[in-house]
Structure formats: C-alpha cells, structure tokens
Amino acid sequence: MTIKIGILDQSIVFPGQTPGEALGNTVKLARLAETLGYERFWVSEHHDSSQFAGSSPEVLIAHLLAHTNSIKIGSGGVMLQHYSPYKVAENFNLLASLAPGRIDLGIGRAPGGLPRSTKALQPAEDTRKLEEKLNELEQFLLGPAKDEHPLAGLKATPLPERPAEIYILGTSVSSAEIAAERGLPYVFALFINNDPEAAREAFHTYRTKYNTARKSEPRTILALSVIAADTEVEAANIAGDLKSVRVTLASGKTINVGSVEQAEEFARQAGESYTAEVRDADITKGTKETVRKRILELKAQYGVSEFIFTTVVSDYEKRVRSFTLLKEALEELAV
C-alpha cells in the first residue's frame, strides 16, 4: 500500500527565534521534504501575527521553487475572500509558468488573522461571496474571461501550459459543498477542527454531492498534526499540553484559535460577545509504529486518499527527525 503524503509548514516563530529564522527553517524543511520523497510542500497564510512569519504564500512559494527542483509547492491556503481573483490568478499563472506541473493553489475560507487584519485586507466595496470569487478565479486560471463576464476577453497572463491545481481547504460541511460542486479536491483540516463527527460529515457530503461533470474522481485529503519521535515519552514531552479553542461569536460566526487569549482578542476586535470551547489539541504522536497505526485508522475511518502533515515541534532538528520517521513509517507499508 502506498499513501501520498505532504507537509504543511506554518513558518511558526517559536520563542527565541526571529521571523527570518523561522522562514529559513521553512526553506530547509522544503528541501528535506523533497529529499525524503514527500509529494508536496505547502505554506500557510497568517496576518498581523508575531507567531507566524508567512503572510504572503505567493512570495514564499516563489522562493521555495528556487531552492527545490521537483517537489510540488503550494499554498495551504490563499484566503481568497481578501483578494481580487484576477490578481491571485496572475500570481499563480506566473508561478505555474516558472515551474510547470509543480504548483498547487489551496484556497482557504478562514480569515488567516483577527478582524483587524481582515478589515485591512478586504476592500469595503467588494461584497462578493467566496463562491463567486472562486468561479472567477477558475476562469482566469484557464483562459480569458467569458462573454458573460463584465470584462470579457481579459486574460491573467502569462497563461501557463499547466495551470496551478486548485484544492479547497476547510473544516466544515460548507467547504466540502464548495469543493464537491466544482469537482475539486477537498482537504479537511483535522488539526484545526478536531471534531471527528464534523470531519465524517464533511467527507460524506463531499462524496455525495461531488460533481462528476469534469470526469474526475473525488480526491479527499486529511490534514493533521503529527509528532513522531524515537520513544513515546519523547513525543509526549514535545507535544506538551496544547489546546484548541473554538470561538462562537454572538452573530453565529465560528472560528478556531490556539488559546483563550486569542479567543478574547478575536471577540474584542469583532466587537461581539462570545463563547469559547476549549479542547485538547488533536496531535498524532508517538513512535513511528504508533503514528503509522493511527494514520491507517484515520485512512479507514474517513476513506481519504492522501495526508498533509503539519507539526508544532519547536526544535528544528527534532522536526527533521519527526518528518524522517514519519516517511519511514509509511514507506514500510509498501515493502
């Protein structure tokens, strides 16, 4: 059995690090992923944060392409609701022209930051829904705007021979529906929303409503946090006591953050009252035998065809060891 695996790196600025050092580790990790034989390497988008250095996936992707040779590089993901679909298409058409067949365009629905940065990023006059922007983005990635578009004939040049492949990232049924309706691959982020029932319902919805008009097969990917170490004790010590906090604002909007303090700040910037549900973070941790067992259980539970792994390991060498052990664990399945 062969399982495709990739890495999502969030360019976390751990205590004692500078943003430059965090980004330097992202570059080294991408090169390691290529050497080890990972399928793809994605980077995230976060704004107005001292904890994350990756605010512009497109810029970081270009840099990573220059430091790797063959591994697929992509966004996990671009928060399309903030931007002009035309400009996003231009960026990724240029990347796909520079590195044909190597570019993934993951589209996320989370804001990537607190309400203050969302206000700074989104033009007040642009009230289009994500679905509308996604329709336009798909069109511009493939060619000129169609006749019914207000700017018919407009092209997001350069038009590459092999456009970036779009993935829909999410943590709910609504994101699964968006992916299914368009016949696009769907990625559920279990490391953000660790409710197994939510994941099960999202994947069921995706498969049930999948649009086969494009003559492609449904592609399901599970993104999860993993720590592999040489002993169970070491893995547990690295993981520590991490939490996940689900915030529900008075307006009904929900979002997942990493701490109660972040929940309080999110609600303060939104100007709304809120409730917060604190959960233990879902981390697949242990020796390579332990993590392999759980990965296979999750594969069977959700019927996914691929995994994207992220990690919260602050020590870079231990992070390298974790991803190395993880690759070894899954390679042994094919023997």
N, C-alpha and C positions, 0 to 999 in steps of 0.2 A: 504494500500500500504506500503510495506517495501522496503527501499532503503539501500543497503550496503554502509557503509562509512568507510573511513580510514583516517589516519593522516600521512602527510609527514613532518618531522621535519628537519630543515636545520642546527640545532645547531649554530644559529646565535650568535656571540659575540657582544652583544649590548654595547653601551658606558657605561663605568664604570664597566664592567664585565671582568673576566678573562676567557680564554678558558675552564679551569676546571669547572668554574661555569656554563658556557653555556652547557657543556656536562652533568653536574649534573642535569640541568633542563630538558635535553633530557630524562634522565633516569626517572625522576619523571613524566614527561609527558607520557612516555610509560606505566607506572604503572597506571596513571589516565585513559588512553585510554582503558586499559584492564578492569578497574573497571566500566567505563561507558558503556562498551559493544561495542566499536568500533571493526570493522572486522580485521583491520591490522594497523601496525605502521611501516613506512619506514623512513630510514635516507639517507641523500644525500652524494655526494662526491664532495669536492672542494679542490683545491690545491693552495699553495703559497698565502694564503689569511689570513689577520688578522681579517676578518669579519666572517669567517666560521671556526668552530673547527673540523668539521667532514671530515677528509681527507681519512679515511680508513673505508668504510662501514662494511667490514667483521669483523674487530676488534670490532667495536661498536655494531654490531648485536650480537656477542657472549656475550658481557657484558649485553646487554638488555635481552637476553634469560635467563641469570642468575638472573635477577631481575623481571621477569614476569613468568606466569605459562601457559597461554593458547593462548593469542593473537598471531596472525601471525606477524612475524618480518621480514623485508626485506630491500632491497636496492632500493633507488629511485634516481639515479641508479648507478650501476657499469659502468664505462666508458671503455667498453671492448676494444676499439681501442688501449688503452695504454698497454694492458697486454697479457700475454700468456693465451689462452683459457684453456689450461691444468691446470695451476695454479689456475685460477678462479674456475674451476670445482672441483679441490681438496678442496679449501676453502669451497665451498658451499655444497659439498658432506659430508664434516666433520660436518658442521653446521646442515645439514639435518639428519645426523646420531645421533647427540646430541639431536635434537628436531624434531622428525618425524612429518611431516604434518604442521609444523609451519614456514617454510622458503620460502620466496618469493625472486626471483632474478630478479630485474628490471634492464634492460640494457638500458643505455642512449647513445646518439650519440654526445652530446655536449662535449667540451673538459674538462669542470669542472675547468677551470682556463685560464690564459692567455698563449700566445705562449711559454713563457719561461718555464713554468712547463710542457707543452706538450713535448717540446724538451727533458726535463729531464726524462720524463716517458717512451717515446716511443723509443725502440731500432731502430737505423737508418736502420738496415738491414731487419727489418720486415715491408714489404710494402704491406701486405695483407689487403684487404678491410674488413670493418666491417662484411659484409655478409659472407665472408669466415671464419672469426673468430667465428661468431655465429654458423655456421654449425658445426665447430669442437667442440665448447662448448656443444652444444646439444648432440653430440655423446658421449662426455666424461661424461656427467651427467647421461647417461643411461647405460653405459657399456664400454667394451673395444673398442679401435679404430678398425674400419672395415678393411677388407683386402686391400682396395684401399688406405688406409692411409699409409704414409711413415713409421709410427711407429705402424703398425698393431699389435693388441693384447695389447697395452698399456692401463692400467686402471688408472683412477683418484680415487684412494682408499682414504677412505673407500666408497664402493658403498652402498648407503642407500636403505632401502626398499621403501621409499617415497622421491624421489628426489625433490629438490627445483623446484618450479613452475616459469617458465620464463615469464616475461612481457616485452614488447617493449615500451619504453618511447620516446616521440618525440613531435615535434611542426610543422611537415610538412607532405606533401604527401609521400615523400620518406621513412620516418619512418613507415608510415601506410602501404606502399607496403611491407616493410620487414616483418612486423607482419602478414600481410594477406597471403603472400606466404608460411609462415611457420605454419599457423593456430594457432598463439599465441595471447594472449590478448593484446590489444592496449590501451595505456594511452596517451591522448593528454594534454599537459601542458598549459592550458589557462593562467595561472599566469605568464608564460614566454612569450608566443606569444598570445597577446590578440586580434588578428585579427579574428573576427567571421567567415569570409569567409574562412580563412585558416583552421580553425577547421572543418567547414562544409565539405570542400573539402577532408580533411584528413579522416574523418569518412566515407564519401561516398566512397572514394577509398578503404578503408579497407573492407567495407562490400561487395563491388562489386568484389574485387579480392580475397576474403577470400578463402583459400584452405580448402575444407571440407574433404580432404583425411584422416585426423586424426579422423573423425567422432565426432568432437566437434563443438559447436556453437560459433559464433563470440562473443567476450566479449569486450565491449567498456567502458572505464573509463575516466572521466574528472577530471583533477587536477586543482583546483582553490584556490585562496587566499580568505580567509573569516575572517571577524571580526564581531562577534556577541556581543552585549552589551545590557544593560538594557534600554538604550534610544538611539534614533537616533543621538542625539548630541554627546553623549559619543563615539559612534562608529566612527563618522566622525572625532572627535578630535584625536582618536587613529590612524586612517588611515593617517591623515595629508595630505601632498601633494606629495605622492610618484609617481615616474616616471618610465617608462620602455623605454630603448633606444635600437633601432635595428641598428646594425652596418653592413655596407656593405663595404668590402674591395675592392680594385681595381681589385683583382683576381676574384671577384664574390662571395667569401665566405661571409656568413652572420652569425651573432650571436647576441643574446640578452643579454644586460648587464643592470646594475641598475642605471648608471649615465653617464653623458657626460664625466666625468673624467676617468671612466673605459673604455669608448669607445676610448678616446685618448691614454690611456696606451696600450690597446689591439693593436691598429694600430701601435703604436711605436715599440712594441715588435715584431710585424709581419713584420715590415719594409715596410709597404704599405700605400698608401693614402687611404682615406675612406670617406664615407658619413654617417651621423647619423640621424635617425628619432626618435624624442622624442615624446612619447605618455604618457597619464595618465595611471598609473598602473590600471589593472582591478582587483578591490577588491570588493567582495560581502560583503556589510557592512550594519549594522542596527540592529534593534531588532530581536528577533528570528522569529517573524512573517514576517519581511521584508526579511531576508535571506532565510527563507523557501520558500517564494513566488518566489524569483529569482532562487533558486535551482530547483524548479519544472519547471520553464520556461526553464532553460537550459536543463533539462532532456528531455523535449518535443522537444526542438529545435534540439538537437543533437542525441536523441534516445539512450542515454547512460544508462548503467545498474548499474553503481556504481560511487562513487565520492571519490577522495582523497583530503583532505583539508590541506592547509598549512596556516601559518599566519605570520604577521610581528609585532605582539604585543610584545613590549619590556618588559613590566611589567609582571612577571610570573603569579601573581595572576589574572590579567586581562586576560591572556592567558588561564588559567584554567577556568575562568568564560565564556570565549568565546566558548571553546570547550564543556563545560557543556550545555550552552544554545543551541548550535547547535545540540547536541544529543537530547535534549528535544524537539526541534522544529520538528525534523524528526520522533521521536518516536510517537508524537501526531498524525501523519498520519495513524498509524496502529491502533489507538483506534476506 
